Amino acid sequence: MAYLDFSSDPILAAPFPVAAPPLPTPPQDDDGRLTGLEWSVVALARGDRLSTLSRPGRMSIALGKVFGTRRHPAHLADARLEALRRMAVLTWHMSFAVPASEVRAFLAAGFSVGQYETMTESIASARIQMGASGSAR
C-alpha cells in the first residue's frame, strides 16, 4: 500500500469546515419600529380572515375552475411581508394566543422580538378601542 503526502499541497491540505455556519439570529437591540409599508400590511391584515392563511385544496381549486369563482390569493409576493401579514392576521383574530411555530417563523423572516411586541401592542390597543366604541366586528 502506497502513502501519498498531501500536506505540502496548499489546496488539499486546507482545513474544511466541520459544521455548517450558524443561522442568523434576529436583531435584539432594535427599538421595535416597523416601516410605513410594514404598518400598512398590519392594517390591511385586519380585514383578512384566518382562512387566508391556508392554501386552497384541490377540490376548492377544481370547483373554482368549473364555476369560475377564482379568488385571488391573499398571499404577498415578498416572503418577509407575508410572514408579517400572517402574524398580523393571527394577532387580529387570536390576540396573544398565537402558535409558537408562527412566532418562530416571524422571527426567522428577519423580524425582531421588539417588532413583534410593538405590532402586538398596537393591535391590542386597536382591539380595545374597537370594543369601547362599539364597532367591534
N, CA and C atoms as an extended XYZ file, in Angstrom:
411
Properties=species:S:1:pos:R:3:atomname:S:1:resname:S:1:resid:I:1 pbc="F F F"
N         0.849       -1.163        0.000 N   MET     1
C         0.000        0.000        0.000 CA  MET     1
C         0.896        1.227        0.000 C   MET     1
N         0.588        2.184       -0.861 N   ALA     2
C         1.404        3.389       -1.000 CA  ALA     2
C         0.836        4.496       -0.135 C   ALA     2
N         1.699        5.410        0.257 N   TYR     3
C         1.302        6.562        1.067 CA  TYR     3
C         1.662        7.823        0.297 C   TYR     3
N         0.665        8.702        0.094 N   LEU     4
C         0.902        9.970       -0.579 CA  LEU     4
C         0.812       11.090        0.451 C   LEU     4
N         1.796       11.949        0.456 N   ASP     5
C         1.830       13.067        1.388 CA  ASP     5
C         1.209       14.292        0.722 C   ASP     5
N         0.012       14.667        1.164 N   PHE     6
C        -0.691       15.815        0.608 CA  PHE     6
C        -0.489       17.078        1.450 C   PHE     6
N         0.269       17.008        2.517 N   SER     7
C         0.415       18.152        3.404 CA  SER     7
C         1.166       19.311        2.750 C   SER     7
N         1.950       19.053        1.722 N   SER     8
C         2.679       20.137        1.067 CA  SER     8
C         1.822       20.875        0.035 C   SER     8
N         0.711       20.291       -0.386 N   ASP     9
C        -0.179       20.934       -1.354 CA  ASP     9
C        -1.152       21.849       -0.592 C   ASP     9
N        -1.123       23.182       -0.835 N   PRO    10
C        -1.962       24.096       -0.055 CA  PRO    10
C        -3.463       23.901       -0.296 C   PRO    10
N        -3.859       23.435       -1.439 N   ILE    11
C        -5.286       23.243       -1.716 CA  ILE    11
C        -5.807       22.001       -1.015 C   ILE    11
N        -5.062       20.914       -1.101 N   LEU    12
C        -5.526       19.675       -0.497 CA  LEU    12
C        -5.337       19.648        1.013 C   LEU    12
N        -4.428       20.407        1.541 N   ALA    13
C        -4.169       20.412        2.972 CA  ALA    13
C        -5.030       21.428        3.716 C   ALA    13
N        -5.800       22.238        2.986 N   ALA    14
C        -6.622       23.260        3.631 CA  ALA    14
C        -7.706       22.602        4.471 C   ALA    14
N        -7.947       23.114        5.666 N   PRO    15
C        -8.987       22.527        6.519 CA  PRO    15
C       -10.372       22.820        5.947 C   PRO    15
N       -11.234       21.861        6.058 N   PHE    16
C       -12.606       22.002        5.600 CA  PHE    16
C       -13.490       22.279        6.807 C   PHE    16
N       -14.512       23.090        6.635 N   PRO    17
C       -15.388       23.356        7.778 CA  PRO    17
C       -16.110       22.078        8.202 C   PRO    17
N       -16.147       21.854        9.491 N   VAL    18
C       -16.762       20.654       10.028 CA  VAL    18
C       -18.259       20.864       10.228 C   VAL    18
N       -18.661       22.049       10.633 N   ALA    19
C       -20.063       22.321       10.911 CA  ALA    19
C       -20.568       23.420        9.984 C   ALA    19
N       -21.859       23.427        9.801 N   ALA    20
C       -22.488       24.473        8.986 CA  ALA    20
C       -22.414       25.796        9.740 C   ALA    20
N       -22.396       26.907        9.028 N   PRO    21
C       -22.374       28.197        9.718 CA  PRO    21
C       -23.656       28.381       10.525 C   PRO    21
N       -23.589       29.131       11.613 N   PRO    22
C       -24.794       29.314       12.434 CA  PRO    22
C       -25.856       30.095       11.683 C   PRO    22
N       -27.108       29.822       12.019 N   LEU    23
C       -28.219       30.540       11.404 CA  LEU    23
C       -28.244       31.970       11.914 C   LEU    23
N       -28.639       32.902       11.063 N   PRO    24
C       -28.697       34.291       11.531 CA  PRO    24
C       -29.775       34.445       12.590 C   PRO    24
N       -29.487       35.232       13.599 N   THR    25
C       -30.459       35.486       14.653 CA  THR    25
C       -31.061       36.865       14.434 C   THR    25
N       -32.321       37.021       14.779 N   PRO    26
C       -32.936       38.329       14.589 CA  PRO    26
C       -32.283       39.352       15.502 C   PRO    26
N       -32.216       40.595       15.068 N   PRO    27
C       -31.594       41.614       15.907 CA  PRO    27
C       -32.357       41.798       17.208 C   PRO    27
N       -31.647       41.876       18.320 N   GLN    28
C       -32.283       42.011       19.623 CA  GLN    28
C       -32.191       43.434       20.168 C   GLN    28
N       -31.327       44.257       19.594 N   ASP    29
C       -31.094       45.576       20.153 CA  ASP    29
C       -31.833       46.687       19.410 C   ASP    29
N       -32.830       46.336       18.622 N   ASP    30
C       -33.544       47.368       17.865 CA  ASP    30
C       -34.593       48.015       18.765 C   ASP    30
N       -35.190       49.056       18.262 N   ASP    31
C       -36.201       49.771       19.043 CA  ASP    31
C       -37.617       49.298       18.725 C   ASP    31
N       -37.765       48.269       17.924 N   GLY    32
C       -39.073       47.695       17.639 CA  GLY    32
C       -39.891       48.448       16.617 C   GLY    32
N       -39.263       49.261       15.820 N   ARG    33
C       -40.002       50.043       14.831 CA  ARG    33
C       -40.318       49.220       13.595 C   ARG    33
N       -41.458       49.527       13.015 N   LEU    34
C       -41.847       48.966       11.723 CA  LEU    34
C       -41.878       50.114       10.720 C   LEU    34
N       -41.614       49.790        9.464 N   THR    35
C       -41.653       50.809        8.417 CA  THR    35
C       -43.099       51.135        8.060 C   THR    35
N       -43.283       52.167        7.279 N   GLY    36
C       -44.625       52.524        6.827 CA  GLY    36
C       -45.279       51.416        6.027 C   GLY    36
N       -44.504       50.773        5.168 N   LEU    37
C       -45.026       49.655        4.380 CA  LEU    37
C       -45.461       48.512        5.294 C   LEU    37
N       -44.651       48.240        6.299 N   GLU    38
C       -44.986       47.153        7.223 CA  GLU    38
C       -46.245       47.479        8.024 C   GLU    38
N       -46.406       48.724        8.430 N   TRP    39
C       -47.630       49.111        9.144 CA  TRP    39
C       -48.851       48.997        8.236 C   TRP    39
N       -48.681       49.299        6.950 N   SER    40
C       -49.826       49.156        6.040 CA  SER    40
C       -50.212       47.693        5.881 C   SER    40
N       -49.235       46.786        5.908 N   VAL    41
C       -49.542       45.352        5.854 CA  VAL    41
C       -50.323       44.942        7.101 C   VAL    41
N       -49.916       45.449        8.267 N   VAL    42
C       -50.624       45.141        9.516 CA  VAL    42
C       -52.058       45.663        9.452 C   VAL    42
N       -52.232       46.875        8.945 N   ALA    43
C       -53.574       47.455        8.853 CA  ALA    43
C       -54.459       46.684        7.881 C   ALA    43
N       -53.891       46.295        6.736 N   LEU    44
C       -54.676       45.535        5.757 CA  LEU    44
C       -55.032       44.145        6.260 C   LEU    44
N       -54.174       43.584        7.110 N   ALA    45
C       -54.424       42.242        7.635 CA  ALA    45
C       -55.639       42.206        8.550 C   ALA    45
N       -56.058       43.359        9.029 N   ARG    46
C       -57.236       43.416        9.900 CA  ARG    46
C       -58.470       42.844        9.219 C   ARG    46
N       -58.597       43.066        7.924 N   GLY    47
C       -59.767       42.578        7.191 CA  GLY    47
C       -59.631       41.161        6.667 C   GLY    47
N       -58.461       40.548        6.805 N   ASP    48
C       -58.260       39.184        6.305 CA  ASP    48
C       -58.823       38.153        7.280 C   ASP    48
N       -59.391       37.104        6.725 N   ARG    49
C       -59.894       36.002        7.546 CA  ARG    49
C       -58.775       35.009        7.819 C   ARG    49
N       -58.976       34.173        8.821 N   LEU    50
C       -57.988       33.137        9.126 CA  LEU    50
C       -57.828       32.168        7.956 C   LEU    50
N       -58.859       32.015        7.154 N   SER    51
C       -58.790       31.096        6.012 CA  SER    51
C       -57.772       31.554        4.973 C   SER    51
N       -57.376       32.832        5.002 N   THR    52
C       -56.383       33.305        4.037 CA  THR    52
C       -54.985       32.796        4.353 C   THR    52
N       -54.819       32.173        5.509 N   LEU    53
C       -53.503       31.662        5.899 CA  LEU    53
C       -53.222       30.288        5.323 C   LEU    53
N       -54.269       29.602        4.866 N   SER    54
C       -54.068       28.260        4.321 CA  SER    54
C       -54.190       28.270        2.800 C   SER    54
N       -53.542       27.321        2.193 N   ARG    55
C       -53.620       27.173        0.741 CA  ARG    55
C       -54.928       26.471        0.385 C   ARG    55
N       -55.555       26.842       -0.741 N   PRO    56
C       -56.787       26.151       -1.130 CA  PRO    56
C       -56.493       24.701       -1.522 C   PRO    56
N       -57.407       23.823       -1.186 N   GLY    57
C       -57.251       22.413       -1.518 CA  GLY    57
C       -57.537       22.143       -2.985 C   GLY    57
N       -57.293       20.910       -3.388 N   ARG    58
C       -57.521       20.550       -4.801 CA  ARG    58
C       -58.976       20.684       -5.191 C   ARG    58
N       -59.870       20.306       -4.280 N   MET    59
C       -61.299       20.387       -4.583 CA  MET    59
C       -61.727       21.843       -4.742 C   MET    59
N       -61.231       22.705       -3.893 N   SER    60
C       -61.562       24.127       -3.990 CA  SER    60
C       -61.069       24.717       -5.303 C   SER    60
N       -59.874       24.331       -5.708 N   ILE    61
C       -59.317       24.825       -6.976 CA  ILE    61
C       -60.147       24.310       -8.142 C   ILE    61
N       -60.528       23.023       -8.095 N   ALA    62
C       -61.316       22.429       -9.183 CA  ALA    62
C       -62.688       23.090       -9.285 C   ALA    62
N       -63.363       23.292       -8.161 N   LEU    63
C       -64.679       23.942       -8.193 CA  LEU    63
C       -64.564       25.384       -8.675 C   LEU    63
N       -63.472       26.048       -8.313 N   GLY    64
C       -63.260       27.416       -8.782 CA  GLY    64
C       -63.103       27.470      -10.288 C   GLY    64
N       -62.448       26.462      -10.866 N   LYS    65
C       -62.286       26.431      -12.315 CA  LYS    65
C       -63.588       26.090      -13.021 C   LYS    65
N       -64.372       25.194      -12.422 N   VAL    66
C       -65.636       24.799      -13.036 CA  VAL    66
C       -66.642       25.948      -13.003 C   VAL    66
N       -66.775       26.578      -11.844 N   PHE    67
C       -67.797       27.606      -11.682 CA  PHE    67
C       -67.271       29.021      -11.894 C   PHE    67
N       -66.001       29.150      -12.181 N   GLY    68
C       -65.434       30.465      -12.465 CA  GLY    68
C       -65.331       31.380      -11.265 C   GLY    68
N       -65.254       30.818      -10.093 N   THR    69
C       -65.143       31.652       -8.893 CA  THR    69
C       -63.695       31.687       -8.430 C   THR    69
N       -62.847       32.150       -9.299 N   ARG    70
C       -61.428       32.233       -8.958 CA  ARG    70
C       -61.214       33.372       -7.971 C   ARG    70
N       -60.751       33.009       -6.808 N   ARG    71
C       -60.381       34.028       -5.830 CA  ARG    71
C       -58.901       34.265       -5.950 C   ARG    71
N       -58.510       35.505       -5.883 N   HIS    72
C       -57.088       35.809       -5.909 CA  HIS    72
C       -56.508       35.512       -4.537 C   HIS    72
N       -55.361       34.860       -4.497 N   PRO    73
C       -54.782       34.522       -3.196 CA  PRO    73
C       -54.377       35.790       -2.445 C   PRO    73
N       -54.507       35.716       -1.133 N   ALA    74
C       -54.162       36.862       -0.295 CA  ALA    74
C       -52.679       36.891        0.043 C   ALA    74
N       -51.949       35.892       -0.388 N   HIS    75
C       -50.532       35.811       -0.041 CA  HIS    75
C       -49.740       36.902       -0.764 C   HIS    75
N       -48.831       37.509       -0.022 N   LEU    76
C       -47.985       38.548       -0.597 CA  LEU    76
C       -46.786       37.920       -1.299 C   LEU    76
N       -46.290       38.581       -2.311 N   ALA    77
C       -45.173       38.045       -3.084 CA  ALA    77
C       -43.871       38.074       -2.289 C   ALA    77
N       -43.696       39.063       -1.431 N   ASP    78
C       -42.490       39.180       -0.622 CA  ASP    78
C       -42.626       38.272        0.605 C   ASP    78
N       -41.697       37.343        0.783 N   ALA    79
C       -41.785       36.355        1.872 CA  ALA    79
C       -41.749       37.023        3.246 C   ALA    79
N       -40.954       38.064        3.382 N   ARG    80
C       -40.847       38.748        4.680 CA  ARG    80
C       -42.163       39.448        5.028 C   ARG    80
N       -42.753       40.144        4.040 N   LEU    81
C       -44.029       40.807        4.288 CA  LEU    81
C       -45.158       39.798        4.476 C   LEU    81
N       -45.060       38.652        3.828 N   GLU    82
C       -46.066       37.606        4.033 CA  GLU    82
C       -45.998       37.063        5.451 C   GLU    82
N       -44.795       36.915        5.994 N   ALA    83
C       -44.656       36.470        7.389 CA  ALA    83
C       -45.280       37.500        8.329 C   ALA    83
N       -45.104       38.780        8.017 N   LEU    84
C       -45.716       39.842        8.813 CA  LEU    84
C       -47.231       39.789        8.693 C   LEU    84
N       -47.737       39.591        7.486 N   ARG    85
C       -49.195       39.519        7.281 CA  ARG    85
C       -49.790       38.356        8.046 C   ARG    85
N       -49.124       37.195        7.971 N   ARG    86
C       -49.613       36.019        8.695 CA  ARG    86
C       -49.692       36.296       10.195 C   ARG    86
N       -48.630       36.897       10.736 N   MET    87
C       -48.604       37.175       12.164 CA  MET    87
C       -49.666       38.203       12.537 C   MET    87
N       -49.851       39.207       11.682 N   ALA    88
C       -50.862       40.232       11.955 CA  ALA    88
C       -52.275       39.641       11.909 C   ALA    88
N       -52.553       38.789       10.927 N   VAL    89
C       -53.878       38.162       10.845 CA  VAL    89
C       -54.135       37.332       12.098 C   VAL    89
N       -53.151       36.536       12.487 N   LEU    90
C       -53.309       35.718       13.692 CA  LEU    90
C       -53.512       36.588       14.924 C   LEU    90
N       -52.778       37.672       15.017 N   THR    91
C       -52.888       38.539       16.183 CA  THR    91
C       -54.226       39.274       16.203 C   THR    91
N       -54.705       39.713       15.046 N   TRP    92
C       -56.021       40.358       14.993 CA  TRP    92
C       -57.116       39.401       15.456 C   TRP    92
N       -57.014       38.130       15.081 N   HIS    93
C       -58.077       37.171       15.406 CA  HIS    93
C       -57.883       36.477       16.744 C   HIS    93
N       -56.634       36.229       17.142 N   MET    94
C       -56.374       35.396       18.316 CA  MET    94
C       -55.706       36.154       19.460 C   MET    94
N       -55.426       37.419       19.271 N   SER    95
C       -54.754       38.252       20.253 CA  SER    95
C       -53.409       37.643       20.641 C   SER    95
N       -53.226       37.272       21.892 N   PHE    96
C       -51.924       36.775       22.345 CA  PHE    96
C       -51.815       35.253       22.261 C   PHE    96
N       -52.821       34.575       21.740 N   ALA    97
C       -52.825       33.113       21.659 CA  ALA    97
C       -52.297       32.609       20.317 C   ALA    97
N       -51.244       33.232       19.826 N   VAL    98
C       -50.646       32.861       18.537 CA  VAL    98
C       -49.755       31.638       18.742 C   VAL    98
N       -49.826       30.646       17.853 N   PRO    99
C       -48.967       29.466       17.993 CA  PRO    99
C       -47.482       29.823       17.980 C   PRO    99
N       -46.716       29.125       18.791 N   ALA   100
C       -45.276       29.385       18.899 CA  ALA   100
C       -44.570       29.174       17.565 C   ALA   100
N       -45.048       28.231       16.758 N   SER   101
C       -44.422       27.986       15.464 CA  SER   101
C       -44.547       29.201       14.548 C   SER   101
N       -45.656       29.918       14.657 N   GLU   102
C       -45.839       31.123       13.844 CA  GLU   102
C       -44.923       32.247       14.321 C   GLU   102
N       -44.712       32.334       15.637 N   VAL   103
C       -43.783       33.347       16.157 CA  VAL   103
C       -42.370       33.034       15.686 C   VAL   103
N       -41.981       31.755       15.714 N   ARG   104
C       -40.652       31.367       15.239 CA  ARG   104
C       -40.489       31.699       13.757 C   ARG   104
N       -41.520       31.451       12.950 N   ALA   105
C       -41.462       31.765       11.518 CA  ALA   105
C       -41.350       33.273       11.306 C   ALA   105
N       -42.030       34.045       12.129 N   PHE   106
C       -41.975       35.504       12.059 CA  PHE   106
C       -40.558       35.991       12.358 C   PHE   106
N       -39.946       35.447       13.389 N   LEU   107
C       -38.581       35.842       13.746 CA  LEU   107
C       -37.579       35.355       12.701 C   LEU   107
N       -37.815       34.177       12.135 N   ALA   108
C       -36.922       33.645       11.104 CA  ALA   108
C       -36.978       34.478        9.826 C   ALA   108
N       -38.085       35.182        9.611 N   ALA   109
C       -38.220       36.034        8.418 CA  ALA   109
C       -37.413       37.322        8.545 C   ALA   109
N       -36.813       37.551        9.708 N   GLY   110
C       -35.965       38.720        9.867 CA  GLY   110
C       -36.522       39.790       10.788 C   GLY   110
N       -37.666       39.535       11.378 N   PHE   111
C       -38.231       40.494       12.322 CA  PHE   111
C       -37.654       40.231       13.707 C   PHE   111
N       -37.729       41.227       14.562 N   SER   112
C       -37.174       41.105       15.902 CA  SER   112
C       -38.283       40.920       16.926 C   SER   112
N       -37.881       40.564       18.119 N   VAL   113
C       -38.832       40.425       19.220 CA  VAL   113
C       -39.468       41.783       19.513 C   VAL   113
N       -38.681       42.846       19.445 N   GLY   114
C       -39.220       44.185       19.669 CA  GLY   114
C       -40.283       44.562       18.651 C   GLY   114
N       -40.066       44.205       17.401 N   GLN   115
C       -41.069       44.481       16.370 CA  GLN   115
C       -42.338       43.666       16.610 C   GLN   115
N       -42.181       42.430       17.052 N   TYR   116
C       -43.350       41.587       17.370 CA  TYR   116
C       -44.147       42.219       18.503 C   TYR   116
N       -43.452       42.667       19.543 N   GLU   117
C       -44.134       43.276       20.679 CA  GLU   117
C       -44.819       44.579       20.290 C   GLU   117
N       -44.168       45.390       19.469 N   THR   118
C       -44.759       46.653       19.019 CA  THR   118
C       -46.041       46.399       18.236 C   THR   118
N       -45.981       45.445       17.303 N   MET   119
C       -47.160       45.129       16.498 CA  MET   119
C       -48.283       44.584       17.377 C   MET   119
N       -47.946       43.682       18.287 N   THR   120
C       -48.952       43.069       19.150 CA  THR   120
C       -49.614       44.106       20.055 C   THR   120
N       -48.817       45.002       20.624 N   GLU   121
C       -49.374       46.053       21.481 CA  GLU   121
C       -50.274       46.997       20.692 C   GLU   121
N       -49.880       47.313       19.468 N   SER   122
C       -50.690       48.193       18.629 CA  SER   122
C       -52.029       47.543       18.288 C   SER   122
N       -51.992       46.272       17.927 N   ILE   123
C       -53.234       45.563       17.596 CA  ILE   123
C       -54.112       45.424       18.836 C   ILE   123
N       -53.510       45.128       19.990 N   ALA   124
C       -54.290       45.010       21.225 CA  ALA   124
C       -54.969       46.337       21.557 C   ALA   124
N       -54.261       47.444       21.379 N   SER   125
C       -54.852       48.769       21.625 CA  SER   125
C       -56.009       49.039       20.668 C   SER   125
N       -55.815       48.689       19.411 N   ALA   126
C       -56.873       48.894       18.418 CA  ALA   126
C       -58.089       48.039       18.736 C   ALA   126
N       -57.861       46.820       19.190 N   ARG   127
C       -58.985       45.942       19.551 CA  ARG   127
C       -59.759       46.508       20.729 C   ARG   127
N       -59.043       47.081       21.706 N   ILE   128
C       -59.714       47.684       22.878 CA  ILE   128
C       -60.525       48.901       22.435 C   ILE   128
N       -59.947       49.722       21.569 N   GLN   129
C       -60.666       50.907       21.092 CA  GLN   129
C       -61.891       50.512       20.277 C   GLN   129
N       -61.777       49.459       19.482 N   MET   130
C       -62.926       48.991       18.702 CA  MET   130
C       -64.031       48.522       19.633 C   MET   130
N       -63.660       47.832       20.699 N   GLY   131
C       -64.643       47.348       21.655 CA  GLY   131
C       -65.296       48.477       22.425 C   GLY   131
N       -64.513       49.501       22.768 N   ALA   132
C       -65.028       50.629       23.533 CA  ALA   132
C       -65.957       51.499       22.689 C   ALA   132
N       -65.686       51.591       21.399 N   SER   133
C       -66.516       52.425       20.549 CA  SER   133
C       -67.747       51.696       20.025 C   SER   133
N       -67.825       50.413       20.320 N   GLY   134
C       -68.990       49.639       19.879 CA  GLY   134
C       -68.906       49.195       18.441 C   GLY   134
N       -67.766       49.375       17.793 N   SER   135
C       -67.633       48.991       16.389 CA  SER   135
C       -66.882       47.687       16.226 C   SER   135
N       -66.885       46.837       17.229 N   ALA   136
C       -66.193       45.554       17.135 CA  ALA   136
C       -66.895       44.681       16.115 C   ALA   136
N       -66.109       43.896       15.415 N   ARG   137
C       -66.677       43.044       14.372 CA  ARG   137
C       -67.043       41.705       14.925 C   ARG   137
